[in-house]
């Protein structure tokens, strides 16, 4: 089944070329099915890249999914044109009366800044509160996960001695959770961050269930017991060369950075074995199927009731 996005969104032609089933809203309304309404709150500076990564994964299911892109009104990104944001993105105030079956809140390169000092923190808090009342299930990614755990549960973050940067083996801690259905006992997830969540506090939180951990990267996947919030501390959505591009950017800035661990397969640092692709597809497929589609009400207005 298709993913529904505008034909004019740059991701449309990219994904169509990859044989991802995409369609525009004109064709979608002719099908006798209610699409899942999924919002992506994109806080990443590389807006178009992140859009494509997430939509690619949401399009790999037998469900019809209507994508809504949400940005911040209190902070304007410097890495994407205003025309792109104006055309494809809406602010919280513009969707405030809507309900969504699912929502994804991305990470952001602000992890070393105290939460309250982030320029759009108050707006993000409003978005997270909106999600709690008006969304069936939400995924929070990387810094987005740290922000949600801090806001909802007062769980802080800790600065790492060096950047956690690479592809890390991760082990399922729950055999029967549907998010991990079809996953190997050990699977791989990309991580790229300077901080980690306070894991001792997270383990003590009675509302949280830990689903997967890594010996190096720590707690990688957790969720609330009511399945309304999922916390991904890594970036399963990353493309093959996302970490390579980030490594090149860090080098160009003169930063003291080592190549991403368990990533390059040759001495020239050009070949990458994408060992996390199936993990990414299963995580988003299972979330969309079991924690959104299977439980969201058919009448979208009943979400949250």
Backbone torsions as a table, in degrees:
resi	resn	phi	psi	omega
1	UNK	NA	158.8	-169.6
2	UNK	-91.2	164.4	168.5
3	UNK	-100.6	139.7	-175.2
4	UNK	-107.0	114.2	176.4
5	UNK	-143.2	165.4	177.9
6	UNK	-66.7	140.9	175.8
7	UNK	-62.0	-22.8	-176.6
8	UNK	-86.6	-12.5	176.9
9	UNK	-66.5	132.1	-178.1
10	UNK	-52.6	-32.8	-178.7
11	UNK	-64.4	-23.5	-174.4
12	UNK	-58.2	-54.1	-177.8
13	UNK	-69.9	-35.0	178.3
14	UNK	-60.8	-49.5	-176.9
15	UNK	-72.0	-35.2	177.0
16	UNK	-62.5	-37.2	177.0
17	UNK	-66.6	-24.9	177.3
18	UNK	-89.8	6.5	179.5
19	UNK	68.7	22.9	170.2
20	UNK	-77.1	132.9	-174.6
21	UNK	-76.5	98.6	177.1
22	UNK	-113.9	147.7	174.5
23	UNK	-145.9	159.7	178.1
24	UNK	-91.5	171.7	-173.6
25	UNK	-67.2	-26.3	179.8
26	UNK	-63.2	-45.2	178.8
27	UNK	-73.1	-33.8	-175.2
28	UNK	-62.7	-36.9	-176.0
29	UNK	-68.9	-13.9	178.8
30	UNK	-83.3	-7.9	179.9
31	UNK	-95.0	135.3	-176.1
32	UNK	-84.2	71.1	-179.0
33	UNK	-159.9	145.9	176.1
34	UNK	-89.9	119.0	177.4
35	UNK	-69.4	152.2	172.2
36	UNK	-73.8	132.9	179.1
37	UNK	-94.8	109.7	-175.4
38	UNK	-121.2	126.9	179.2
39	UNK	-101.9	139.3	173.4
40	UNK	-114.5	114.0	175.2
41	UNK	-90.2	100.4	-170.3
42	UNK	-95.7	105.0	-179.5
43	UNK	-100.4	-3.0	-178.3
44	UNK	-74.1	147.3	178.7
45	UNK	-67.7	-34.9	179.0
46	UNK	-86.3	74.9	-172.2
47	UNK	-57.1	-50.4	-174.4
48	UNK	-66.2	-37.4	178.3
49	UNK	-63.9	-47.5	-178.6
50	UNK	-65.7	-40.3	175.9
51	UNK	-53.6	-50.1	-176.2
52	UNK	-64.1	-42.9	-179.3
53	UNK	-59.5	-48.3	-176.4
54	UNK	-73.2	-40.3	179.8
55	UNK	-65.8	-35.1	176.3
56	UNK	-56.4	-45.5	-178.2
57	UNK	-71.7	-39.0	179.1
58	UNK	-70.4	-20.6	179.0
59	UNK	-84.9	-5.7	-177.3
60	UNK	-96.0	48.1	178.7
61	UNK	-139.5	165.2	176.7
62	UNK	-83.5	17.6	-176.3
63	UNK	-107.8	150.8	173.6
64	UNK	-88.7	122.7	-173.9
65	UNK	-124.5	125.6	178.4
66	UNK	-100.2	117.6	-174.4
67	UNK	-91.7	134.9	173.4
68	UNK	-121.7	127.4	-180.0
69	UNK	-99.9	128.8	-178.0
70	UNK	-121.6	133.5	177.2
71	UNK	-123.2	179.6	179.8
72	UNK	-94.5	137.6	176.1
73	UNK	-85.5	-25.2	-175.7
74	UNK	-84.5	-7.5	178.4
75	UNK	-146.0	130.4	-179.6
76	UNK	-104.1	127.3	-179.5
77	UNK	-67.0	142.0	179.6
78	UNK	-95.4	-1.6	-173.2
79	UNK	-110.7	9.9	177.8
80	UNK	-145.1	150.8	-175.9
81	UNK	-69.3	148.9	175.1
82	UNK	-63.3	-31.2	179.4
83	UNK	-62.7	-41.5	178.9
84	UNK	-63.5	-45.7	-179.1
85	UNK	-65.1	-42.6	-178.8
86	UNK	-65.2	-36.1	-175.1
87	UNK	-77.8	-38.3	-169.5
88	UNK	-113.9	-15.3	-174.6
89	UNK	-110.8	150.4	172.1
90	UNK	-127.3	156.7	177.7
91	UNK	-91.8	171.7	178.8
92	UNK	-58.5	-39.9	-178.6
93	UNK	-61.7	-27.0	-178.4
94	UNK	-83.5	-15.6	179.4
95	UNK	-116.9	8.8	-170.5
96	UNK	-59.6	-25.9	-179.8
97	UNK	-93.9	5.6	-174.8
98	UNK	-97.3	164.1	172.0
99	UNK	-118.8	150.2	178.5
100	UNK	-132.0	144.0	175.7
101	UNK	-73.5	-39.3	-179.3
102	UNK	-143.1	158.1	176.8
103	UNK	-145.2	145.2	173.5
104	UNK	-124.5	126.1	175.4
105	UNK	-109.4	118.1	-174.2
106	UNK	-78.0	175.3	171.0
107	UNK	-78.7	-177.7	178.2
108	UNK	-159.6	149.1	-177.8
109	UNK	-81.7	55.4	-178.3
110	UNK	-130.3	20.5	-168.4
111	UNK	-67.0	-24.8	-179.7
112	UNK	-85.5	-4.5	179.3
113	UNK	-91.3	136.6	173.5
114	UNK	-52.9	141.6	-174.5
115	UNK	-52.0	-48.7	-175.1
116	UNK	-68.2	-14.1	179.7
117	UNK	-90.5	-8.3	176.1
118	UNK	-67.3	132.4	-170.6
119	UNK	-57.7	-32.0	-177.7
120	UNK	-107.7	22.3	-175.3
121	UNK	-59.0	-48.0	-178.3
122	UNK	-60.9	-38.0	178.6
123	UNK	-68.2	-39.9	178.4
124	UNK	-64.5	-39.0	175.8
125	UNK	-58.4	-42.8	178.3
126	UNK	-63.3	-38.2	178.5
127	UNK	-65.7	-42.5	179.8
128	UNK	-66.5	-38.1	176.0
129	UNK	-66.6	-39.3	175.9
130	UNK	-59.6	-44.3	-178.8
131	UNK	-62.0	-39.0	-178.1
132	UNK	-61.6	-33.0	-175.4
133	UNK	-98.2	-22.5	-168.5
134	UNK	-126.8	9.4	-178.6
135	UNK	-130.8	137.4	-179.5
136	UNK	-67.3	-46.1	179.5
137	UNK	-152.4	142.6	-176.0
138	UNK	-129.6	136.4	171.3
139	UNK	-102.2	129.0	174.0
140	UNK	-110.4	127.9	-172.9
141	UNK	-111.1	132.6	172.7
142	UNK	50.9	-116.1	179.8
143	UNK	-61.0	-31.7	175.4
144	UNK	-59.3	-38.2	177.2
145	UNK	-67.6	-42.6	178.0
146	UNK	-61.7	-42.0	-179.4
147	UNK	-63.5	-43.1	-179.2
148	UNK	-67.2	-41.7	179.3
149	UNK	-65.1	-35.4	178.1
150	UNK	-70.4	-46.0	-176.7
151	UNK	-67.1	-47.2	-174.0
152	UNK	-81.6	-31.6	-171.6
153	UNK	-127.3	0.9	179.5
154	UNK	68.6	20.2	-180.0
155	UNK	-85.0	121.1	-175.8
156	UNK	-86.4	-173.6	178.5
157	UNK	-123.7	161.3	-177.7
158	UNK	-128.6	137.1	179.3
159	UNK	-75.7	132.0	178.6
160	UNK	-84.3	154.7	178.1
161	UNK	-65.0	-36.2	175.1
162	UNK	-143.7	161.7	-176.8
163	UNK	-61.2	130.6	172.1
164	UNK	-81.1	114.3	-165.2
165	UNK	-148.0	104.7	178.5
166	UNK	155.3	-164.1	-180.0
167	UNK	-112.3	122.3	-170.7
168	UNK	-123.4	135.4	176.0
169	UNK	-63.4	137.7	-174.9
170	UNK	-131.6	140.8	-176.5
171	UNK	-116.9	134.6	177.5
172	UNK	-67.4	132.0	179.3
173	UNK	-102.0	-10.3	178.9
174	UNK	-129.2	117.1	-175.8
175	UNK	-76.9	-24.3	-170.7
176	UNK	-111.8	11.6	178.1
177	UNK	-80.6	134.1	-173.6
178	UNK	-67.4	-21.7	177.2
179	UNK	-62.2	-30.8	-176.7
180	UNK	-98.9	10.8	-179.4
181	UNK	-58.5	127.3	179.3
182	UNK	86.4	-4.3	-177.7
183	UNK	-82.4	150.4	171.4
184	UNK	-69.5	162.8	176.9
185	UNK	-59.7	-38.0	175.4
186	UNK	-120.6	131.7	180.0
187	UNK	-139.6	174.2	-172.0
188	UNK	-117.8	141.1	179.0
189	UNK	-137.9	133.0	173.2
190	UNK	-71.0	143.3	173.7
191	UNK	-133.7	145.7	176.8
192	UNK	-155.0	93.8	-176.8
193	UNK	-160.9	158.6	179.5
194	UNK	-101.9	-6.3	-177.3
195	UNK	-133.2	165.3	172.6
196	UNK	-136.8	155.8	178.0
197	UNK	-68.6	150.8	175.0
198	UNK	-67.0	97.0	-172.0
199	UNK	-69.9	-32.0	177.4
200	UNK	-62.5	-43.2	178.4
201	UNK	-67.1	-37.7	179.8
202	UNK	-64.8	-41.2	179.9
203	UNK	-66.3	-28.9	-179.6
204	UNK	-81.8	-13.1	-175.9
205	UNK	-72.0	118.1	-176.2
206	UNK	-69.9	-17.3	-177.9
207	UNK	-87.2	-7.8	-172.1
208	UNK	-109.8	138.8	174.7
209	UNK	-117.1	124.4	-179.7
210	UNK	-86.0	126.4	-175.4
211	UNK	-102.7	-31.4	-175.6
212	UNK	-153.1	144.8	179.6
213	UNK	-137.9	155.8	176.2
214	UNK	-122.7	138.6	177.5
215	UNK	-58.5	-29.6	-178.5
216	UNK	-100.5	-47.8	-173.4
217	UNK	-85.2	-9.2	179.4
218	UNK	78.9	-154.9	-180.0
219	UNK	-62.4	122.8	-174.6
220	UNK	-106.6	-32.5	-179.4
221	UNK	-140.9	132.0	174.7
222	UNK	-144.5	167.5	178.7
223	UNK	-153.0	164.1	171.4
224	UNK	-80.8	154.2	-177.8
225	UNK	-64.9	-23.6	179.0
226	UNK	-86.9	2.4	176.3
227	UNK	66.2	14.3	179.9
228	UNK	-83.8	-20.4	-178.5
229	UNK	-136.2	131.5	176.2
230	UNK	-119.9	141.1	-176.1
231	UNK	-121.6	111.5	177.8
232	UNK	-106.0	112.6	-178.5
233	UNK	-82.1	-12.2	177.6
234	UNK	-107.8	-166.7	-176.1
235	UNK	-127.2	70.3	178.5
236	UNK	-60.8	-23.0	-176.6
237	UNK	-76.2	-9.3	-174.6
238	UNK	-60.9	146.3	174.5
239	UNK	-75.5	174.9	-179.6
240	UNK	-56.1	-44.0	-172.1
241	UNK	-106.7	14.6	-179.7
242	UNK	-60.8	-46.8	-179.7
243	UNK	-67.9	-34.1	178.1
244	UNK	-63.0	-43.8	179.2
245	UNK	-65.6	-38.3	178.3
246	UNK	-66.0	-40.1	177.3
247	UNK	-60.8	-43.5	178.8
248	UNK	-64.6	-38.7	178.1
249	UNK	-64.1	-42.7	180.0
250	UNK	-64.5	-40.7	177.6
251	UNK	-63.0	-42.0	-179.3
252	UNK	-64.0	-27.0	178.1
253	UNK	-82.9	-4.9	-179.3
254	UNK	79.7	19.1	-179.1
255	UNK	-77.8	150.3	176.2
256	UNK	-82.8	91.3	-173.6
257	UNK	-130.7	133.1	175.1
258	UNK	-88.6	156.8	176.0
259	UNK	-58.0	149.1	178.9
260	UNK	-57.9	137.7	-176.3
261	UNK	-73.0	144.8	175.1
262	UNK	56.2	35.4	-170.9
263	UNK	-120.7	-65.4	179.4
264	UNK	-73.8	145.3	-177.9
265	UNK	-110.8	5.3	179.3
266	UNK	-142.0	164.0	-176.3
267	UNK	-71.6	-18.9	179.5
268	UNK	-83.3	-3.9	178.8
269	UNK	58.0	45.4	179.2
270	UNK	-124.9	-23.0	-176.7
271	UNK	-100.3	136.0	-177.6
272	UNK	-129.2	130.5	173.6
273	UNK	-94.0	107.8	-175.7
274	UNK	-79.8	84.5	-173.9
275	UNK	-89.4	5.2	-178.8
276	UNK	-113.0	5.2	-176.0
277	UNK	-60.6	-49.6	-178.0
278	UNK	-65.0	-35.8	176.5
279	UNK	-58.9	-49.0	-179.1
280	UNK	-59.9	-46.6	-178.5
281	UNK	-63.0	-41.6	-179.4
282	UNK	-68.7	-41.1	-179.2
283	UNK	-59.7	-48.0	-176.7
284	UNK	-76.7	-34.0	176.3
285	UNK	-63.5	-49.4	-178.0
286	UNK	-64.9	-41.7	177.7
287	UNK	-60.5	-48.4	-177.0
288	UNK	-64.4	-37.8	-178.1
289	UNK	-77.3	-58.2	-170.3
290	UNK	-82.0	-30.8	-173.5
291	UNK	-109.8	-3.4	175.1
292	UNK	-120.8	-70.3	-173.9
293	UNK	-58.3	-44.3	-174.2
294	UNK	-72.0	-18.9	-173.5
295	UNK	-120.8	-16.5	-177.6
296	UNK	-72.3	144.0	-180.0
297	UNK	-68.7	149.7	179.5
298	UNK	-64.0	-38.4	176.3
299	UNK	-85.9	112.6	-173.0
300	UNK	-59.0	-29.7	-178.9
301	UNK	-67.4	-13.9	-179.0
302	UNK	-89.6	-3.0	176.3
303	UNK	-59.1	131.3	178.4
304	UNK	90.7	-8.7	-179.9
305	UNK	-86.4	NA	NA
